Amino acid sequence: MIVVMSPAHTREMRDAVTRKIEDAGLRCQVNEGVERTVIGVVGDSHTKEVLRDSLEAMAGVESVVRILQPYKLVAREFHGGKDTTVWVGDVPIGGGSVVVIAGPCSVETREQVLQTAEAVKLAGAKLLRGGAFKPRTSPYSFQGLEEEALKILAEAREATGLGVVTEAMDVRQMDMVTKYADMVQIGARNMQNYPLLREAGRTRHPVMLKRGPSATIEELLLAAEYIIAEGNPDVVLCERGIRTFENYTRYTLDLNAVPVLKSLTHLPVLVDPCHGTGKWKLVTPMARAAVAAGADGLLVEVHPEPDKALSDGPQQLTPQNFAVMMQELDAIALAVGRRV
């Protein structure tokens, strides 16, 4: 449930409410908006129901509202029906703009990353992506350069000013990743790795959470709840395709998820058209469709020589094709009242 404080409440009133919640063995998450302060109450349902009447009677409390969904802190109601903007350095995700995060699937060489970073920045990307730790289906496939890759990404940030987004696959990697990166990615295969989600919630770094290939929308939102429940509100969701009976494309890119998520949660929503299709020729059309559907941003793989890539070459754009895509996105964004 959530406790909505009245506009005229004082800090002492708010602190009295949070103390009462914590004294009952529950946890609270305070969200201070421009017009309202909302306190999310997390914990045992029976205890919350017993506490409900006494909270409503406290000074400064406007109302106490039940949230019927199993996820509480990510629910749109918790944020007063308004969207959250997540800041990655000085780059906002959400708030009406369409943010494009671009870069190679895997960090392979210093030259490859620096060349790609310069190209995607010139074309309009706001953040740089690149894999240092690679979760591969086969144990014999390229697994990433690990810390050496993180150092290369950090060098690219110094050279271009682009913030770095990269994946942590394991709790033991989190400190190393947050040392170099500006945003931590939780990949699709780890969407329900609950110890990793909790660790991401304790980092206070912005987190991009990708939907698992067989996950429902509710399961994605509950995974985000794990992160926010640890005290980290800066979570961005990413739709990257789900597994269906169709096998012409790598996955089925579920663009239905964009408006559905926007109706259920206040968190920003990105789309990954590269993993969602697996074919570079389909990336630009699906990117255009994602923007039209209301996505807050895109995650796009770009490589100077995709035919020589050590991972996922068939779904990566060349810098030239990426630049064309960015120009086309400008027109789509303008048509739906947004900007790239």
N, C-alpha and C positions, 0 to 999 in steps of 0.2 A: 504494500500500500504506500501511498505518498501523503505527506502532510504539507498542505499549502498554507504558507504564512500570509497574514494580511499585509497590505502595503505599508501600514503604519507600525509594524512590529519593530521592536528594538533588538539589538544584539543579545541583551540579557534574556529576553523572551525566547529567542531562537536557541540559545545555549541551554536554557531550562528544558526545552523540548528534546534536544539531543541527549541531554543527561538522562532524562526519563526513559528514552528509548534504549540507551546503552545499559542503564541499571536493570532493565528487564531482560538483558541478555541478547538483545538484538543489535544489529549494525545499522548505521545510517550514512547516507550519502547526501551531502548538501549541494544543491545547485542554485547559485545566486544569479537569477536572470535580471534583465533590465527592469521589468515590471513586477515580477514575483520571485520569491524564494521558495523553493520546493525541497522537501527533505524526503528522500527515498528510505523506506524502512525494509530491511532485509533480514530474513530469519524465519523461525518457526511460525507457521500460519496460525496456529491456535493462540500463541502468545500475542501475535499482532492483533488478533480479533478481540482478545481480552483487554488489550491496551487501548483499543480504538476510541471508546467513549471518553476515557480520561484525557486522552490527547485532544479531543475536540473541545473539551472544557477549559483547556489551558489558555492563558492570556497570549494574544498575538496569533492564535491559530484561526485561520479562516475556514478551513474544511479538511477532512481526512477522507481520501478517496481510495477505494479498492482498485487494484489493477488485476484484471482477471487472467491475463496472459501469464504463462509460467515465467517469462522474462519480465523483469520489473524496471531495472535501471536503463535498459535500452529502449523501453517502450516510449512511444511519442508522447503519451500523457505525462511522463516524468519530466519532460522538458517543456511543459505547457503548450504542447502542440507545435512548437517552433523547431527549426532545424539547427543542429549543431554545426559549427565551423571548427575544423581541426587545423591547427597551424603547424606546419613543418618548417621550422625557422621562420622566415618572413613570407612563406607561401601558404595562403589559405586554401583548404579543401572544403568546398561547400560555399554557401553564400551567394550563389548565382553565377559564379564563373565555372568554366570547364577546365580542369587542370590535367595536363598531359604529362605522364611520367614515362620516360623512354630511355632505352639503353639496351645493351646486349643481354641475351639470356644468361650467358656465363662470362665472367671475366677470364680472358684467355691470355692477353698480353697487355703491357702498358700502352703500347702504340694503338692497339685496337680500341681500348677504352677511351683514351684521350681524343682520338680521332672521332669516335662516335659521340662523345660528350660535346665536343665543339659543334658537330653537325646538328645534333638535336636541339641544342640551345639556340643556334641560329634559326632553326625552323619554328621555334616557339615553345619547346618543352620547358617546364618549370622545375622538374626534378629528374634526377638520374637514377635509373635502376641498373642492377647488375648482380649476378649470382656469384657468391664466394663459396658457399656450401650448396652442392647440388643434390637434391633427392632424386635419384634415378631409379627406374624400374629394374635395370640390370646392374648387379654389383661390379660389372666389368666396364661400364660406361664411365666417361669423364665425371669425376666427383667434385671438381672445383679446386681452386688454388688456396682456399681457406684464408688465413691471415694475410698472406701476400696479396690476395685479391682485394681485401679490405684496405690495405695500404694504397693500392692503385686507385681504388675508388676515392679515397680521401685526397689523393693527389689531383684527381680529376675535379673534385670539388674546389680545391684551391685554384685551379687553373680557370674554371668556368663560373664559379659561384653557384653551381647547381647543388642543392641538397641531395644526399645519398639515401636511397631506399634499397635495402638488401635483406635477405632472409636469414633467420635463425632457425635451425632445425632441432636444437636440443637445448635443454636448460643450461648445460655446461658451456654452450657457445654464447649465451646471452651477454655476459660481461664484455666479451671480445667484440661482438657485433655493435653494442651500444657505445663502445669506445670510439668507433669509426663512423657509424651511420647516424643519420638524422631521423630515420624512420625504420622501424623493424617490421619486416614482413613475416607473417605466419602463413606458410604455404598450405595448399589444399590438402596435402597428405597429413598435415598436422593440425587440421582444424579442430579435432577432438582430442588432441594431446593436452589433457587438462593440467598436468604439472607445468608444461610450457606456457599455456595460457595464463596461469597464475603468475608465473615468473614475468611474463610480459606486462601484466598488470602492476607489478611492483617496480618496473623499470622507470616509469614516468616518461618514457619515450613514446611519441606517437606510434601507433600500431596499425598496420594494414592486415586485415584478416580475410583470407581467401576462402570461398565456399568450397567444401569438399565435393568430389565428383559424384558422390551418392548421397549428399546431404540435403535434407529439406530446408526450407527457409526458416522454419522454427528452430531447427538444430543449429543453423548458422547464428541466429540471434541469441540462442542460449550459450553458444561458444563465446560470443562477444560479451555476454553477461559475466562470464568468468573473469574476463580481463577488467571490466569496469568495477566489478565487486571488490577487486583488490585495490581500488582507489585510483585507477588510471582512466579518465573519461575520454581520452583522445584516441578513439578507435574509428577506423574507416573500413567499411565492408567492401568486398570485391567479388563480383560475379565473374566466373571464369569458365563456365560451361559445366554441364552435368552429363553423366553417362546414361545413354538411352539405347534403344535398339538400333538407332541409325549409326552406320559406320562409315559413311562417305566423308564426314568431317571427323576430326579428332574427338570432339565432344559436341554436345548440342548446346549452343550458347543460349541460355534462358534469359532473354531480354524481358520476359514477363516479370522477372524478379525485381527489375528496377522500380517500376511504379508500385509493385506490391511492398517492397521494402520501404519505399518513401512514405507509404501510408501507415506502416506499422512502427517505424523507428525514426528517431531524430538524427541518427548517425548518417554521415555522408556515404554515398554509394558510388563505387567505381566499376568499370567493366574492363575485362581483359579479352579483347577480341582475337589475340594471337593463340592462346591456349584453347579458347572456345571454338576455334575453327581448325587450327593446325595447318592452314594453307595461307600463304602470304597474300594471294590474290583476293581472298575473302576478308582480310583484315580491314581494309579501308571501308567497304560497304557496311560491315557490322559496326565499325567505329562510328560512322555517320548515324546508323540506326540507334546506337546507344545514346548518343547526344540527343537525338530527337525524342527518345524515351524518357529523358530526364536525368541521365547519369551526371554525377558531379565531376567525373574525370575518367581518364583512360589510362591503362597500363599497356604499353606497346613495346615490343621487342624490335630493336634496330641493330644491324650488324653491317660493317663495311663490305664484307664478302660472305653473305649467308651460305653460299655453296661450300665454304671452307669452315663453317662454324663447328665447334666441338659438341654442341647440343642444340637441338630444335632449329636447325637451319631452315627447313621448309616453311616455318611460320614467321620468320623474321623479315622485316622490311629493310631495303637498302636506305641509306640516308636520302637519296633522291626521291624514292617512293614515299618516304616519311614526310618530306617537305610538301609533296603534292597532297598527301592526306591532310596535313595541317591547313593548307589553303582551303580545301573543301569543307573542313570542319568549321571554319569561320562562317561560311554561308549558312550552314545548318544551325549553328548556335544563334546567329542573328535572327533566323526565322522563328526560333522558339523563345526569343527574349533573353538569351544568355550571351556569354562572351567567352572566347578561348584566350 
